[in-house]
Amino acid sequence: MDESPLLPESVDDPRITGQFCRCVSDARTDPTPTDSEPVADADTSTLYLLGVVHDHPASIGRVMRVADEVDPDVLALELPPAALPLYRVYARNGAVTETAGGTEFVPPSRGGEMSAAISAATDASLVGIDAPNWSFLRRLVTRLVADRVSPGTARRLLSSLGGATRDALTCRIAATLTDATSMTITPDEQIEYDCSFDDPPAEQASHERAHVASVQALLGSLETTDSALAYRDETREQCMVDRLAAIQTETDGDVVAVVGIDHLDRLADELAVGS
């Protein structure tokens, strides 16, 4: 584990900035203090939260660079646990190599930033922190019952959960078939952008920032009144917060978490408050 955390301002890479990277330190305390106050342990675990745009070259470069430099004990991904085997398979043709000119990153051809992170964090334990999972379902049902939501909201919510569960199972089946055959099974198509991983990092970063700004502006102009989506997304984020807090408490090493950029602010704020 590094003596000090890797901060965005200390990295000479325009893709790694405070907009997309947050650090949350977890100072450990001595369980048998000598005075009335706990004594801080020398060890700290740092959680690196990396916000990403799905399949974007800048996001792929960001997660590979940070995962390689941090060498985390745990890599937490915004994926359902059932999808992890498929992204492990995708990660096999990614690589991080040391050359005379420095570190060379070759991202996997499939799986975007998630498989790229796995290929760079070779020794990390993998954890899927996204729904559907039992924690999410328990929390969601409890909230729906307590709030006495309308039958229409409940039906829309269950319909969206059914789709998410089918997607997760499709990923599990695709991983099994890819392992058992010479074919590469891909359950979804990659998003194409007007820049590539071969473009200069500054160009990738500029394109990504512009893309995020345009999407946020579009979403800000829309009225979102679907309470089913609000229940789902708020519950998903709270489950991710709880899971990341537990992971950071349970590990003595550093943690890198890769999440969608739209989740980054809430996760960083709530985990910082609890640290």
N, C-alpha and C positions, 0 to 999 in steps of 0.2 A: 504494500500500500504506500502511496506517495506521502511524503512528510507534509506537504501542503496541497490544497486542492488545485485542480487545473481550472483557472479562471478564463473566461472568454477574452478578456483584454490582454492576457499573457500569451495568446496563440496568434501567430502570424498567418491567419487564414480568414478571408472576408466572409466565409460561410459560417464561421463560429463567432456569433455575437450575442449580446444580452437579449436580443429579440427572440432567439431560438434556443439559448442555453441558460439553464439556471442551476445553481449549486445549493444544496441544503445539507448542512453539517449536523451530525448527531453526536454530541459529546457524551461519552459514557461516564457513568458515575460509580464510585466505589460503594458497594452495598453495605460496607461496615465502616462508616465515617468515624473519625476520631472526635469531631466536634458536633455541634448541633446541625451543621449544614453538610450536605453530601460533598465529597471530595471528587473533583473531576479526574477521570482516568486519563492517562496519556494518549490513549487510542481514540480516534474519531473515525466514524464512517461517513463518507460523503456520498450523497445521492446526486447524480448528474441527470437532470431532466432535459431531454433533447426534443424540441418541437420539430415536427417534420411535415412536409407536403408530400403526399403519397406519390411515390415514383419519381420525384423531382431529382435531377442530378445533384443539385446543391445539398439536398437533404441526405442523399446517399453518401456524398463526400463528407458531410458533417459527422454522420454516425460512425463511419469507418475511421476517421481521424481521431475522434474522441475515444472510441472503444479501444483503438490500438494504443493510444498514449496512456489511458487510465488503467487498462488491463483489469477490468472489474472482476470481482468475485461472482457477481450476479448480473445478468442482463435481463431486464424486464421489458417485455414488448406488449404494445397494445394489440394483442391478438388473443383470441380465445384459446385456452389450453389445447383443445382438439386440433388446432391449426398448426401448432409448433412443429410436428414431424415433417409437414410439407416444406416449411421454410428451412428446416435443417437440410433437407434434400437440395433445395435451391441453392443454399449457401456453399455447396461443395465446389462449385466452379468459380468462387470468388477467392481472392488471395491478397495477402499483404506481404511484400518482399522488401528486403533491404538491398539497395543498389548503391553504386559509387556516388550517384547523384542524390541520394536520400531515399526515403520510403516511397515505394510504389504501391498504389492501391488499385486493384482490379476488381470491380464490383461483379457480383453474380449477374447472369443474364436474365434471371427471373426473381421475382419476390421483392423488388424495390429496396427501400431502406431497411426493411425488416431482415431480409436474408443478408444484406450487406453488413448489418450490425453483427449478425451471427458469425459471418466469415472473418470479421476483424477481431471479435472477442472470443478467441479460440478456446480459452480455458474457463470461460464463465459458465455458471449454471444458468439454464434458461428457464424463465417463468413467463407464462402468459397471464396478463392481468385484466384482460377485457372479457366482457360477457359474450356468450352466455356461460354462466357457471352457477354453482349452487348458492354461493354467497349473494350473487346478484338476484337470483330468483327469490330467495327468502326475504331479502330486504324489500324487493319490489312488491311482493304479495302483502307483506306487513303494512307497507305504506298505502297500498290501494284499499285495504280493509279499513285502516284507521281513518283515511280521508273520505271513505264512502263514495268512491268515484262512480260516475254514471256507467251503465252497461255499455254504451257506445264507446266511451273512452277505453274501457277494459277490453272490448273486442278489438279495437284498432291496435292496442298495445300487444295483445296476444298474437295478432297477425304478424306484427313486425318481429316479435320474438321467434315465431315459427320460421320466418325467413332467415334470421340470423343463425338459428340452430341448424337449418339445412346447409347454410354456407359452411359452417364449421365442420359438419360431418362430411361434406364434399371435399374439404381440404384433407381430412383424415384419410378418406378413401383414395384421393389422388396421391398422397404420400405412399400409401401401401402399394398401389399399382406401379408407381415410378420405381420403387425399390425392387419390385418383383419382375419388372420387364425392362426392355431397353428404351422404352418410350419415356418422354417427359410429359406428365399430365399437368395441365395448367387450368385451374378452375375459373380464372378471370383474365381479362386482357389488361396489358399494361397501358398506362396513360402516357401519351406522347406530348412532349413540350418543344418549344422552338429553341431549345439549347440541348447540349449533350454533355456527358461526363468528360468528353475530350476537350471541351471549351475551357478557357482559363477560369480559375475559381472566382475571380471578380465578376466575370460575365454571368456565371451560374448564379452567384449571390444576388446580383442586380435583378436578374429575371425572376428569381424566387420572391424577392421582396415586392416586386411589382405585381406578381401573381397573387400573393397574399393580400395586398392592399386592395386589389380589384375585387377579390372574392368577399372580403370583409365589407367593402362598400356596398356590394350587391346584397349581401345578407342584411345589412343595416337598413336597406330601403324596403325590405319585405316585412310584412306583418305576420308573425308566427304565433298563431293562436291554437295550435294543435296541442292540447294538454297531454295526449298520449305520448307524443315525442318528448315533451318536457319531462314527464315522469321517467321515461326511459333514459334520456341523456343525463339528467341529474343523478339518477340512481347509479348509472354506469360510472360517472365521475367519482361519486362518493365511494364506491367499491374500489376503484383504482387508488384513491387516496389511502384507504384503510389497508389495502394490500401492500402498497409501497412502504407505508409506515411500519408495517409488520416485518417486511423484508429487511428494512434498514436496521431494525432492532435485533433481528435474528442473526445478522451476518457481522463478522468482524472486519470485513473488507469493504471496498467501495462498490457502489451500485450504479449502473447506467440504465436509465429508463427511456425508451423511445415511444413517444406519444404524438398524436396529431396536434398540430399547432393550435387548433381551436380549444384544446384541453389544457394547454400549458399554463396559462395564467392561474386558473383555479387550483390546479394541482400544486403549483409552486407556492401559492399563497397559503393554502391550508396545511401543507407539509411544513412550511417555515414556521407557522404559528405553533405547530405541535412539536417542533424540535427543541 
